[in-house]
Amino acid sequence: MTWDEWDNAKAEVVAQRQVSMRLNQLPGGPGGGQDDLVVNQDDLGHVGHEAFALHGQLQKQADIAGAGIDKEGAGSTMQAAAALKTSGFALGSELETTVSVWTSQVNTLLQACAHISNHLDFSQKAHAQGDAAIAASLRNRDGSAVPSSRIAEYFT
């Protein structure tokens, strides 16, 4: 890269930053006319709750192997596979394979739901702590909070 190309690249980056900062300050700009980034705790909580509910539903309803069946249950897919294998049907081992793959995929989905739920619970708490720390450290002379959109002024 030549020196002129380097200078042109730097100038483009600086120009893009300035345009972006101006757009962020305009009413109706990328921030929708709001000064601050807003994370609605209720939304995070709702999504986390839905992931938790889906986890519980999947755990109950996606059990085709019959692992969760009580002793008086009518049977399970794995019991059917074993019976087919005992009777000499090739379908028995194929059914076992199907149940094994299904169970593996359901477990992966259960882990994902648990991860989403736990992560959103953590995010909700972390955002609240971060907001409190920022609010405590950024104050105007009169003691009122400084909006986060004004932080950009310190870096220009």
DSSP file (Angstrom, degrees, kcal/mol; ACC not computed):
  #  RESIDUE AA STRUCTURE BP1 BP2  ACC     N-H-->O    O-->H-N    N-H-->O    O-->H-N    TCO  KAPPA ALPHA  PHI   PSI    X-CA   Y-CA   Z-CA
    1    1 A M              0   0    0      0, 0.0     2,-0.1     0, 0.0     0, 0.0   0.000 360.0 360.0 360.0 129.9    0.0    0.0    0.0
    2    2 A T     >  -     0   0    0      1,-0.1     4,-2.1     4,-0.0     5,-0.1  -0.314 360.0-106.8 -80.3 168.1    1.4    3.4   -1.0
    3    3 A W  H  > S+     0   0    0      1,-0.2     4,-2.4     2,-0.2     5,-0.2   0.893 120.3  51.7 -62.6 -40.2    1.5    6.4    1.3
    4    4 A D  H  > S+     0   0    0      1,-0.2     4,-2.5     2,-0.2    -1,-0.2   0.899 108.6  50.5 -64.0 -41.4   -1.3    8.1   -0.7
    5    5 A E  H  > S+     0   0    0      2,-0.2     4,-2.4     1,-0.2    -1,-0.2   0.903 110.4  50.5 -62.6 -40.4   -3.6    5.0   -0.5
    6    6 A W  H  X S+     0   0    0     -4,-2.1     4,-2.4     2,-0.2    -2,-0.2   0.925 110.9  48.1 -62.9 -46.5   -3.0    4.9    3.3
    7    7 A D  H  X S+     0   0    0     -4,-2.4     4,-2.3     1,-0.2    -2,-0.2   0.902 112.2  49.6 -61.8 -41.0   -3.9    8.6    3.6
    8    8 A N  H  X S+     0   0    0     -4,-2.5     4,-2.2     2,-0.2    -2,-0.2   0.905 110.3  50.3 -64.3 -41.7   -7.0    8.1    1.5
    9    9 A A  H  X S+     0   0    0     -4,-2.4     4,-2.0     2,-0.2    -2,-0.2   0.921 111.6  47.9 -63.3 -44.1   -8.1    5.1    3.6
   10   10 A K  H  X S+     0   0    0     -4,-2.4     4,-2.4     1,-0.2    -2,-0.2   0.917 110.8  51.4 -62.4 -42.9   -7.6    7.0    6.8
   11   11 A A  H  X S+     0   0    0     -4,-2.3     4,-2.4     1,-0.2    -1,-0.2   0.886 108.8  51.2 -62.8 -39.1   -9.6   10.0    5.5
   12   12 A E  H  X S+     0   0    0     -4,-2.2     4,-2.5     2,-0.2    -1,-0.2   0.913 110.2  48.8 -63.8 -43.1  -12.5    7.7    4.5
   13   13 A V  H  X S+     0   0    0     -4,-2.0     4,-2.3     2,-0.2    -2,-0.2   0.925 112.2  48.2 -63.2 -45.0  -12.7    6.1    7.9
   14   14 A V  H  X S+     0   0    0     -4,-2.4     4,-2.2     1,-0.2    -1,-0.2   0.916 112.1  49.6 -62.3 -42.8  -12.7    9.6    9.6
   15   15 A A  H  X S+     0   0    0     -4,-2.4     4,-2.3     1,-0.2    -2,-0.2   0.906 110.3  50.3 -63.2 -41.7  -15.4   10.8    7.2
   16   16 A Q  H  X S+     0   0    0     -4,-2.5     4,-2.5     1,-0.2    -1,-0.2   0.900 110.1  50.5 -63.7 -40.4  -17.5    7.7    7.9
   17   17 A R  H  X S+     0   0    0     -4,-2.3     4,-2.7     2,-0.2    -1,-0.2   0.919 110.1  49.5 -63.1 -43.3  -17.2    8.2   11.7
   18   18 A Q  H  X S+     0   0    0     -4,-2.2     4,-2.3     2,-0.2    -2,-0.2   0.912 112.2  47.7 -64.5 -41.9  -18.2   11.9   11.4
   19   19 A V  H  X S+     0   0    0     -4,-2.3     4,-2.6     2,-0.2    -1,-0.2   0.925 112.6  49.8 -63.0 -43.9  -21.3   11.0    9.3
   20   20 A S  H  X S+     0   0    0     -4,-2.5     4,-2.2     1,-0.2    -2,-0.2   0.914 110.8  48.8 -62.0 -43.4  -22.2    8.2   11.7
   21   21 A M  H  X S+     0   0    0     -4,-2.7     4,-0.9     1,-0.2    -1,-0.2   0.903 112.2  48.7 -64.8 -39.9  -21.9   10.5   14.8
   22   22 A R  H >X S+     0   0    0     -4,-2.3     4,-0.8     1,-0.2     3,-0.6   0.908 110.9  50.5 -65.5 -41.2  -24.0   13.2   13.1
   23   23 A L  H >< S+     0   0    0     -4,-2.6     3,-0.8     1,-0.2     8,-0.3   0.889 106.2  55.5 -63.4 -38.6  -26.7   10.7   12.2
   24   24 A N  H 3< S+     0   0    0     -4,-2.2    -1,-0.2     1,-0.2    -2,-0.2   0.744 108.6  49.1 -66.1 -21.9  -26.8    9.4   15.7
   25   25 A Q  H << S+     0   0    0     -4,-0.9    -1,-0.2    -3,-0.6    -2,-0.2   0.592  90.5  97.8 -94.1 -11.5  -27.5   12.9   17.0
   26   26 A L  S X< S-     0   0    0     -3,-0.8     3,-1.9    -4,-0.8     7,-0.4  -0.531  83.7-108.8 -78.6 141.5  -30.3   13.7   14.5
   27   27 A P  T 3  S+     0   0    0      0, 0.0    -1,-0.1     0, 0.0    -2,-0.1  -0.505 108.8  17.7 -64.3 134.2  -33.9   13.3   15.6
   28   28 A G  T 3  S+     0   0    0     -2,-0.2    -4,-0.1     1,-0.1    -3,-0.1   0.576  99.5 130.3  79.6   8.5  -35.3   10.3   13.8
   29   29 A G  S X  S-     0   0    0     -3,-1.9     3,-2.7    -6,-0.1    -5,-0.2   0.184  83.9 -55.1 -74.8-157.8  -31.8    9.0   13.0
   30   30 A P  T 3  S+     0   0    0      0, 0.0    -6,-0.1     0, 0.0    -1,-0.1   0.778 138.0  58.7 -55.7 -27.9  -30.7    5.4   13.6
   31   31 A G  T >  S-     0   0    0     -8,-0.3     3,-1.3    -5,-0.3     5,-0.1   0.408 114.1-116.7 -83.1   4.4  -31.7    5.8   17.3
   32   32 A G  T <   -     0   0    0     -3,-2.7     3,-0.1     1,-0.3    -8,-0.0   0.756  69.9 -57.8  69.0  23.7  -35.3    6.5   16.3
   33   33 A G  T 3  S+     0   0    0     -7,-0.4     2,-0.3     1,-0.3    -1,-0.3   0.425 109.5 123.4  86.7  -3.2  -35.0   10.0   17.8
   34   34 A Q    <   -     0   0    0     -3,-1.3    -1,-0.3    -5,-0.1    -3,-0.1  -0.699  56.1-146.6 -92.6 146.5  -34.1    8.7   21.3
   35   35 A D  S    S+     0   0    0     -2,-0.3     2,-0.3    -3,-0.1   114,-0.2   0.810  75.1  51.6 -79.7 -30.2  -30.9    9.8   22.9
   36   36 A D  S    S-     0   0    0    112,-0.1     2,-0.4    -5,-0.1    -2,-0.1  -0.775  83.2-110.3-117.2 152.2  -30.0    6.6   24.8
   37   37 A L        -     0   0    0     -2,-0.3     2,-0.5     2,-0.0   111,-0.1  -0.642  40.8-156.7 -71.8 129.5  -29.6    2.9   24.0
   38   38 A V        -     0   0    0     -2,-0.4     2,-0.6     2,-0.0    -4,-0.0  -0.952  19.0-174.8-120.0 125.4  -32.5    1.2   25.7
   39   39 A V        -     0   0    0     -2,-0.5     2,-0.7    88,-0.0     3,-0.1  -0.964  23.4-142.5-113.7 112.0  -32.6   -2.4   26.7
   40   40 A N    >>  -     0   0    0     -2,-0.6     4,-1.8     1,-0.2     3,-0.5  -0.644   5.1-157.1 -80.0 114.2  -36.1   -3.2   28.0
   41   41 A Q  H 3> S+     0   0    0     -2,-0.7     4,-2.6     1,-0.2     5,-0.2   0.831  91.8  59.1 -61.0 -33.3  -35.7   -5.6   31.0
   42   42 A D  H 3> S+     0   0    0      2,-0.2     4,-2.4     1,-0.2    -1,-0.2   0.892 104.4  50.7 -63.6 -38.6  -39.3   -6.8   30.5
   43   43 A D  H <> S+     0   0    0     -3,-0.5     4,-2.5     2,-0.2     5,-0.2   0.929 111.1  47.5 -64.9 -44.7  -38.5   -7.9   27.0
   44   44 A L  H  X S+     0   0    0     -4,-1.8     4,-2.5     1,-0.2    -2,-0.2   0.927 113.3  48.9 -60.7 -44.2  -35.4   -9.8   28.1
   45   45 A G  H  X S+     0   0    0     -4,-2.6     4,-2.4     1,-0.2    -1,-0.2   0.886 110.3  51.1 -62.9 -39.4  -37.4  -11.4   30.9
   46   46 A H  H  X S+     0   0    0     -4,-2.4     4,-2.4     2,-0.2    -2,-0.2   0.929 112.0  45.6 -65.7 -45.6  -40.2  -12.4   28.5
   47   47 A V  H  X S+     0   0    0     -4,-2.5     4,-2.3     1,-0.2    -2,-0.2   0.920 113.7  50.1 -64.0 -43.1  -37.8  -14.1   26.0
   48   48 A G  H  X S+     0   0    0     -4,-2.5     4,-2.0    -5,-0.2    -1,-0.2   0.894 110.6  49.7 -61.5 -40.3  -36.0  -15.9   28.9
   49   49 A H  H  X S+     0   0    0     -4,-2.4     4,-2.8     2,-0.2    -2,-0.2   0.906 109.6  51.2 -65.1 -42.1  -39.3  -17.1   30.3
   50   50 A E  H  X S+     0   0    0     -4,-2.4     4,-2.7     2,-0.2    -2,-0.2   0.899 109.9  49.7 -62.8 -40.4  -40.4  -18.4   26.9
   51   51 A A  H  X S+     0   0    0     -4,-2.3     4,-2.0     2,-0.2    -1,-0.2   0.898 111.9  48.9 -64.4 -39.5  -37.1  -20.3   26.5
   52   52 A F  H  X S+     0   0    0     -4,-2.0     4,-2.0     2,-0.2    -2,-0.2   0.915 112.5  47.6 -64.9 -43.3  -37.6  -21.8   30.0
   53   53 A A  H  X S+     0   0    0     -4,-2.8     4,-2.5     1,-0.2    -2,-0.2   0.905 111.0  51.0 -65.3 -41.6  -41.2  -22.8   29.2
   54   54 A L  H  X S+     0   0    0     -4,-2.7     4,-2.9     1,-0.2     5,-0.2   0.888 107.5  54.4 -62.4 -38.8  -40.1  -24.3   25.8
   55   55 A H  H  X S+     0   0    0     -4,-2.0     4,-2.3     2,-0.2    -1,-0.2   0.934 110.2  46.0 -59.0 -47.1  -37.4  -26.3   27.7
   56   56 A G  H  X S+     0   0    0     -4,-2.0     4,-1.5     2,-0.2    -2,-0.2   0.900 113.7  48.3 -64.2 -41.5  -40.0  -27.7   30.1
   57   57 A Q  H  X S+     0   0    0     -4,-2.5     4,-3.0     2,-0.2     5,-0.3   0.926 112.1  48.7 -64.5 -45.2  -42.4  -28.6   27.2
   58   58 A L  H  X S+     0   0    0     -4,-2.9     4,-2.3     1,-0.2    -2,-0.2   0.906 107.2  56.0 -61.5 -41.5  -39.7  -30.3   25.2
   59   59 A Q  H  < S+     0   0    0     -4,-2.3    -1,-0.2    -5,-0.2    -2,-0.2   0.882 117.0  35.4 -59.4 -38.3  -38.6  -32.3   28.1
   60   60 A K  H  < S+     0   0    0     -4,-1.5     3,-0.4    -5,-0.1    -2,-0.2   0.897 126.4  33.8 -81.4 -42.9  -42.1  -33.7   28.6
   61   61 A Q  H  < S+     0   0    0     -4,-3.0    -3,-0.2     1,-0.2    -2,-0.2   0.639 109.0  58.7 -97.5 -15.1  -43.3  -34.0   25.1
   62   62 A A  S  < S+     0   0    0     -4,-2.3     2,-1.6    -5,-0.3     3,-0.2   0.291  70.7 114.4 -98.4  11.8  -40.2  -34.9   23.0
   63   63 A D        +     0   0    0     -3,-0.4     3,-0.3     1,-0.2     5,-0.1  -0.599  25.0 153.9 -85.6  83.3  -39.4  -38.1   24.9
   64   64 A I        +     0   0    0     -2,-1.6    13,-1.4     1,-0.2    14,-0.3   0.669  67.4  66.2 -84.1 -15.1  -40.0  -40.8   22.2
   65   65 A A  S    S-     0   0    0     -3,-0.2    13,-0.7    12,-0.2    14,-0.3   0.762 104.4-127.9 -75.0 -23.0  -37.6  -43.1   23.9
   66   66 A G    >   +     0   0    0     -3,-0.3     3,-1.3    10,-0.1    -2,-0.1   0.674  63.4 138.8  86.7  17.8  -39.9  -43.4   26.9
   67   67 A A  T 3  S+     0   0    0      1,-0.3    -3,-0.0     0, 0.0     9,-0.0   0.830  74.8  47.3 -65.0 -30.8  -37.2  -42.6   29.5
   68   68 A G  T 3  S+     0   0    0     -9,-0.1    -1,-0.3    -5,-0.1     2,-0.2   0.377  86.2 117.6 -91.1   5.0  -39.7  -40.4   31.4
   69   69 A I    <   -     0   0    0     -3,-1.3     2,-0.0     1,-0.1     7,-0.0  -0.470  64.7-123.5 -74.4 140.5  -42.5  -43.0   31.3
   70   70 A D    >   -     0   0    0     -2,-0.2     3,-2.4     1,-0.1    -1,-0.1  -0.307  33.4 -94.7 -78.0 170.7  -43.7  -44.3   34.7
   71   71 A K  T 3  S+     0   0    0      1,-0.3    -1,-0.1     3,-0.1    -2,-0.1   0.749 125.1  52.5 -60.0 -26.0  -43.7  -48.0   35.4
   72   72 A E  T 3  S+     0   0    0      2,-0.0    -1,-0.3     3,-0.0    -2,-0.0   0.274  82.8 130.2 -95.0  12.7  -47.3  -48.4   34.4
   73   73 A G    <   -     0   0    0     -3,-2.4     3,-0.1     1,-0.1    -4,-0.0  -0.191  69.1-117.8 -65.3 159.4  -46.7  -46.8   31.0
   74   74 A A        -     0   0    0      1,-0.3     2,-0.2     0, 0.0    -1,-0.1   0.565  67.8 -80.4 -77.9  -8.2  -48.0  -48.5   27.9
   75   75 A G        -     0   0    0     -9,-0.1     2,-0.3     4,-0.0    -1,-0.3  -0.752  42.8-110.9 133.3 178.6  -44.5  -48.9   26.4
   76   76 A S     >  -     0   0    0     -2,-0.2     4,-2.1    -3,-0.1   -11,-0.2  -0.902  29.1-103.2-143.3 169.8  -41.9  -46.9   24.6
   77   77 A T  H  > S+     0   0    0    -13,-1.4     4,-2.6    -2,-0.3   -12,-0.2   0.890 121.4  52.6 -63.5 -39.4  -40.3  -46.6   21.2
   78   78 A M  H  > S+     0   0    0    -13,-0.7     4,-2.4   -14,-0.3    -1,-0.2   0.875 107.9  51.3 -66.3 -35.8  -37.1  -48.3   22.5
   79   79 A Q  H  > S+     0   0    0    -14,-0.3     4,-2.3     2,-0.2    -1,-0.2   0.897 110.7  48.9 -66.3 -38.3  -39.2  -51.2   23.9
   80   80 A A  H  X S+     0   0    0     -4,-2.1     4,-2.4     2,-0.2    -2,-0.2   0.905 110.5  50.9 -65.7 -41.0  -40.8  -51.5   20.5
   81   81 A A  H  X S+     0   0    0     -4,-2.6     4,-2.4     2,-0.2    -2,-0.2   0.914 110.7  48.7 -62.5 -42.7  -37.3  -51.5   18.8
   82   82 A A  H  X S+     0   0    0     -4,-2.4     4,-2.5     1,-0.2    -1,-0.2   0.908 111.2  49.8 -64.0 -41.7  -36.1  -54.2   21.2
   83   83 A A  H  X S+     0   0    0     -4,-2.3     4,-1.6     2,-0.2    -2,-0.2   0.899 111.3  48.9 -64.5 -40.4  -39.2  -56.3   20.5
   84   84 A L  H  <>S+     0   0    0     -4,-2.4     5,-2.8     2,-0.2    -2,-0.2   0.906 111.7  49.1 -64.8 -41.8  -38.7  -56.0   16.7
   85   85 A K  H ><5S+     0   0    0     -4,-2.4     3,-1.6     1,-0.2    -2,-0.2   0.916 109.4  52.1 -63.5 -42.7  -35.0  -56.9   17.0
   86   86 A T  H 3<5S+     0   0    0     -4,-2.5    -1,-0.2     1,-0.3    -2,-0.2   0.849 107.6  52.9 -61.9 -34.3  -35.8  -59.9   19.1
   87   87 A S  T 3<5S-     0   0    0     -4,-1.6    -1,-0.3    -5,-0.2    -2,-0.2   0.428 123.1-106.7 -83.1   1.9  -38.3  -61.0   16.5
   88   88 A G  T < 5 +     0   0    0     -3,-1.6     2,-0.4     1,-0.3    -3,-0.2   0.631  69.7 144.9  87.1  14.0  -35.6  -60.8   13.8
   89   89 A F    > < -     0   0    0     -5,-2.8     3,-1.2    -6,-0.2     4,-0.5  -0.737  45.9-148.2 -88.4 131.8  -36.8  -57.6   12.1
   90   90 A A  T >> S+     0   0    0     -2,-0.4     4,-1.5     1,-0.3     3,-0.5   0.752  94.3  74.8 -65.6 -24.1  -34.1  -55.3   10.7
   91   91 A L  H 3> S+     0   0    0      1,-0.2     4,-2.6     2,-0.2    -1,-0.3   0.797  83.3  68.8 -59.2 -28.9  -36.5  -52.4   11.5
   92   92 A G  H <> S+     0   0    0     -3,-1.2     4,-1.9     1,-0.2    -1,-0.2   0.929 102.1  41.4 -58.6 -49.6  -35.7  -52.8   15.2
   93   93 A S  H <> S+     0   0    0     -3,-0.5     4,-2.1    -4,-0.5    -1,-0.2   0.859 114.6  52.8 -69.5 -33.1  -32.1  -51.6   14.9
   94   94 A E  H  X S+     0   0    0     -4,-1.5     4,-2.3     2,-0.2    -2,-0.2   0.883 108.4  50.7 -66.9 -37.1  -33.1  -48.8   12.5
   95   95 A L  H  X S+     0   0    0     -4,-2.6     4,-2.5     2,-0.2    -2,-0.2   0.887 108.3  52.4 -66.8 -38.7  -35.7  -47.7   15.0
   96   96 A E  H  X S+     0   0    0     -4,-1.9     4,-2.5     2,-0.2    -2,-0.2   0.918 109.6  49.3 -60.5 -43.5  -33.1  -47.7   17.8
   97   97 A T  H  X S+     0   0    0     -4,-2.1     4,-2.6     2,-0.2     5,-0.2   0.912 110.1  50.9 -62.3 -43.1  -30.8  -45.5   15.6
   98   98 A T  H  X S+     0   0    0     -4,-2.3     4,-2.8     1,-0.2    -1,-0.2   0.923 111.5  47.1 -60.2 -45.0  -33.7  -43.1   14.9
   99   99 A V  H  X S+     0   0    0     -4,-2.5     4,-2.9     2,-0.2    -1,-0.2   0.899 111.5  52.0 -64.1 -40.2  -34.5  -42.8   18.6
  100  100 A S  H  X S+     0   0    0     -4,-2.5     4,-2.2     2,-0.2    -2,-0.2   0.929 113.1  43.2 -62.6 -46.3  -30.8  -42.3   19.3
  101  101 A V  H  X S+     0   0    0     -4,-2.6     4,-2.4     2,-0.2     5,-0.2   0.927 115.1  50.1 -65.6 -44.9  -30.5  -39.5   16.8
  102  102 A W  H  X S+     0   0    0     -4,-2.8     4,-2.7    -5,-0.2     5,-0.2   0.934 111.1  48.6 -58.1 -47.8  -33.8  -37.9   17.9
  103  103 A T  H  X S+     0   0    0     -4,-2.9     4,-2.6     1,-0.2    -1,-0.2   0.901 110.4  51.6 -61.6 -42.0  -32.7  -38.0   21.5
  104  104 A S  H  X S+     0   0    0     -4,-2.2     4,-1.9    -5,-0.2    -1,-0.2   0.919 112.4  45.8 -61.1 -43.8  -29.4  -36.4   20.7
  105  105 A Q  H  X S+     0   0    0     -4,-2.4     4,-2.3     2,-0.2    -2,-0.2   0.887 112.1  50.5 -68.8 -39.0  -31.1  -33.6   18.8
  106  106 A V  H  X S+     0   0    0     -4,-2.7     4,-2.7     2,-0.2    -2,-0.2   0.917 109.7  51.3 -64.2 -42.2  -33.6  -33.0   21.5
  107  107 A N  H  X S+     0   0    0     -4,-2.6     4,-2.4     2,-0.2    -2,-0.2   0.892 109.1  51.0 -61.7 -39.1  -30.9  -32.8   24.1
  108  108 A T  H  X S+     0   0    0     -4,-1.9     4,-2.2     2,-0.2    -1,-0.2   0.922 111.8  47.1 -62.7 -43.7  -29.0  -30.3   21.9
  109  109 A L  H  X S+     0   0    0     -4,-2.3     4,-2.5     2,-0.2    -2,-0.2   0.887 110.4  52.3 -65.4 -39.4  -32.2  -28.2   21.7
  110  110 A L  H  X S+     0   0    0     -4,-2.7     4,-2.5     2,-0.2    -2,-0.2   0.914 109.7  49.4 -62.0 -42.6  -32.8  -28.5   25.4
  111  111 A Q  H  X S+     0   0    0     -4,-2.4     4,-2.6     1,-0.2    -2,-0.2   0.901 110.3  51.0 -62.9 -40.2  -29.3  -27.2   26.1
  112  112 A A  H  X S+     0   0    0     -4,-2.2     4,-2.7     2,-0.2    -2,-0.2   0.919 110.6  48.4 -63.8 -43.3  -29.8  -24.3   23.7
  113  113 A C  H  X S+     0   0    0     -4,-2.5     4,-2.6     2,-0.2    -2,-0.2   0.920 113.3  47.5 -62.2 -43.7  -33.1  -23.3   25.5
  114  114 A A  H  X S+     0   0    0     -4,-2.5     4,-2.8     1,-0.2     5,-0.2   0.905 111.8  50.8 -64.1 -40.7  -31.4  -23.5   28.9
  115  115 A H  H  X S+     0   0    0     -4,-2.6     4,-2.9     2,-0.2     5,-0.2   0.927 111.7  47.1 -62.8 -45.4  -28.5  -21.5   27.6
  116  116 A I  H  X S+     0   0    0     -4,-2.7     4,-2.6     2,-0.2     5,-0.2   0.943 114.4  46.9 -61.5 -48.1  -30.8  -18.8   26.2
  117  117 A S  H  X S+     0   0    0     -4,-2.6     4,-2.0     1,-0.2    -2,-0.2   0.939 116.5  43.2 -60.6 -48.5  -32.8  -18.6   29.4
  118  118 A N  H  X S+     0   0    0     -4,-2.8     4,-2.5     1,-0.2    -1,-0.2   0.900 113.9  51.2 -65.6 -40.8  -29.7  -18.5   31.6
  119  119 A H  H  X S+     0   0    0     -4,-2.9     4,-3.2    -5,-0.2    -1,-0.2   0.904 110.4  48.4 -65.4 -40.7  -27.9  -16.0   29.4
  120  120 A L  H  X S+     0   0    0     -4,-2.6     4,-2.5     2,-0.2    -1,-0.2   0.875 110.4  51.3 -69.2 -35.4  -30.9  -13.6   29.3
  121  121 A D  H  X S+     0   0    0     -4,-2.0     4,-1.8    -5,-0.2    -2,-0.2   0.940 114.1  44.6 -61.4 -45.7  -31.2  -13.8   33.1
  122  122 A F  H  X S+     0   0    0     -4,-2.5     4,-2.9     1,-0.2    -2,-0.2   0.923 113.2  50.7 -63.1 -44.8  -27.5  -13.0   33.4
  123  123 A S  H  X S+     0   0    0     -4,-3.2     4,-3.0     1,-0.2     5,-0.3   0.892 107.3  54.0 -61.2 -40.5  -27.8  -10.2   30.7
  124  124 A Q  H  X S+     0   0    0     -4,-2.5     4,-1.8     1,-0.2    -1,-0.2   0.929 113.6  41.5 -60.0 -45.9  -30.7   -8.7   32.5
  125  125 A K  H  X S+     0   0    0     -4,-1.8     4,-2.3     2,-0.2    -2,-0.2   0.905 115.1  50.8 -68.3 -41.9  -28.8   -8.5   35.8
  126  126 A A  H  X S+     0   0    0     -4,-2.9     4,-2.9     1,-0.2    -2,-0.2   0.903 110.2  49.5 -65.1 -41.2  -25.6   -7.3   34.1
  127  127 A H  H  X S+     0   0    0     -4,-3.0     4,-3.0     2,-0.2     5,-0.2   0.911 110.7  50.3 -63.7 -41.3  -27.4   -4.5   32.2
  128  128 A A  H  X S+     0   0    0     -4,-1.8     4,-2.0    -5,-0.3    -2,-0.2   0.917 113.4  45.3 -63.7 -42.2  -29.0   -3.4   35.4
  129  129 A Q  H  X S+     0   0    0     -4,-2.3     4,-2.3     2,-0.2    -2,-0.2   0.906 114.4  49.0 -66.6 -41.4  -25.6   -3.3   37.2
  130  130 A G  H  X S+     0   0    0     -4,-2.9     4,-2.8     2,-0.2     5,-0.2   0.918 110.5  50.4 -64.1 -43.4  -24.0   -1.6   34.2
  131  131 A D  H  X S+     0   0    0     -4,-3.0     4,-2.7     1,-0.2    -1,-0.2   0.908 110.8  49.4 -60.3 -42.2  -26.7    1.0   34.0
  132  132 A A  H  X S+     0   0    0     -4,-2.0     4,-1.9    -5,-0.2    -1,-0.2   0.903 112.1  48.0 -64.8 -41.1  -26.4    1.7   37.8
  133  133 A A  H  X S+     0   0    0     -4,-2.3     4,-1.7     2,-0.2    -2,-0.2   0.918 114.1  46.1 -66.4 -43.0  -22.6    2.1   37.5
  134  134 A I  H  X S+     0   0    0     -4,-2.8     4,-2.3     1,-0.2    -2,-0.2   0.927 112.1  50.9 -65.2 -44.3  -22.8    4.4   34.4
  135  135 A A  H  < S+     0   0    0     -4,-2.7    -1,-0.2     1,-0.2    -2,-0.2   0.874 111.2  49.1 -61.5 -36.7  -25.6    6.5   36.1
  136  136 A A  H  < S+     0   0    0     -4,-1.9    -1,-0.2    -5,-0.2    -2,-0.2   0.831 116.6  40.9 -71.8 -31.4  -23.4    6.9   39.2
  137  137 A S  H  < S+     0   0    0     -4,-1.7     2,-0.7     1,-0.2    -2,-0.2   0.728 106.6  63.9 -92.9 -21.8  -20.3    7.9   37.3
  138  138 A L     <  +     0   0    0     -4,-2.3     8,-1.1    -5,-0.2     2,-0.4  -0.876  64.3 148.1-108.8 106.5  -21.8   10.2   34.7
  139  139 A R  B     -A  145   0A   0     -2,-0.7     6,-0.2     6,-0.2     5,-0.1  -0.988  40.2-128.1-135.5 144.5  -23.4   13.3   36.2
  140  140 A N    >   -     0   0    0      4,-3.8     3,-1.9    -2,-0.4     6,-0.1  -0.279  44.2 -93.0 -75.8 174.0  -23.9   16.9   35.0
  141  141 A R  T 3  S+     0   0    0      1,-0.3    -1,-0.1     2,-0.1    -2,-0.0   0.829 128.7  53.3 -60.1 -31.9  -22.8   19.8   37.2
  142  142 A D  T 3  S-     0   0    0      2,-0.1    -1,-0.3     1,-0.0     3,-0.1   0.447 122.8-105.5 -85.0   2.2  -26.3   20.0   38.6
  143  143 A G  S <  S+     0   0    0     -3,-1.9    -2,-0.1     1,-0.3     2,-0.1   0.327  77.6 132.0  94.4  -7.9  -26.3   16.3   39.5
  144  144 A S        -     0   0    0      1,-0.1    -4,-3.8    -5,-0.1    -1,-0.3  -0.427  65.4 -92.9 -77.1 156.6  -28.5   15.1   36.7
  145  145 A A  B     -A  139   0A   0     -6,-0.2    -6,-0.2    -2,-0.1    -1,-0.1  -0.369  31.7-126.7 -71.0 144.6  -27.5   12.1   34.6
  146  146 A V        -     0   0    0     -8,-1.1    -8,-0.1   -11,-0.1    -1,-0.1  -0.803  28.9-118.1 -88.6 127.3  -25.6   12.6   31.4
  147  147 A P    >   -     0   0    0      0, 0.0     3,-1.8     0, 0.0     4,-0.3  -0.394  18.3-124.6 -65.9 144.0  -27.3   10.8   28.4
  148  148 A S  G >  S+     0   0    0      1,-0.3     3,-1.4     2,-0.2     4,-0.4   0.757 106.5  69.6 -63.2 -24.1  -25.1    8.2   26.9
  149  149 A S  G >  S+     0   0    0      1,-0.3     3,-0.6  -114,-0.2    -1,-0.3   0.758  92.7  59.7 -65.6 -22.3  -25.4    9.8   23.4
  150  150 A R  G X  S+     0   0    0     -3,-1.8     3,-1.2     1,-0.2     4,-0.4   0.606  82.0  82.3 -80.3 -10.9  -23.3   12.7   24.8
  151  151 A I  G X  S+     0   0    0     -3,-1.4     3,-1.7    -4,-0.3     4,-0.3   0.854  79.9  67.1 -60.9 -32.9  -20.4   10.3   25.5
  152  152 A A  G X  S+     0   0    0     -3,-0.6     3,-1.6    -4,-0.4     4,-0.4   0.795  87.4  68.7 -57.9 -29.1  -19.4   10.6   21.8
  153  153 A E  G X  S+     0   0    0     -3,-1.2     3,-0.7     1,-0.3    -1,-0.3   0.794  92.5  58.7 -61.6 -27.4  -18.5   14.3   22.4
  154  154 A Y  G <  S+     0   0    0     -3,-1.7    -1,-0.3    -4,-0.4    -2,-0.2   0.638 106.8  47.6 -76.6 -13.6  -15.6   13.2   24.6
  155  155 A F  G <         0   0    0     -3,-1.6    -1,-0.2    -4,-0.3    -2,-0.2   0.347 360.0 360.0-111.2   4.6  -14.0   11.2   21.7
  156  156 A T    <         0   0    0     -3,-0.7    -1,-0.1    -4,-0.4    -2,-0.1   0.445 360.0 360.0 -99.3 360.0  -14.2   13.8   18.8
